[in-house]
Amino acid sequence: MSQNGKLIPNLDQHSTKLLNLTVLQRINPFVEAILITAAHVTFYEFNINLSQWESSSLRKILVVSFGRDLQLPTHAQTTR
């Protein structure tokens, strides 16, 4: 299938989760399972001076995973 000249894979939910797990395991081989994902996440910071939450400009995908001795690789840490 293609849309605007781009190839769009036809994957069911299980296949997508398995593919994502494989990619995560290349980065960190201790990942055993994906517990939950969110396609669109906005991060907020608490402004102490104003006593309120403020939306940051950071927009990412969130993946919560499970595994033995998990450590976040330095190249995967979020930067602004």
Buried (B, 14 or more C-beta within 10 A) or exposed (E): EEEEEEEEEEEEEEEEBEEBBEEBBEEBEEBBEBEEBEEEEEEEEEEEEEEEEEEEEEEEEEBEBEBEEEEEEEEEEEEE
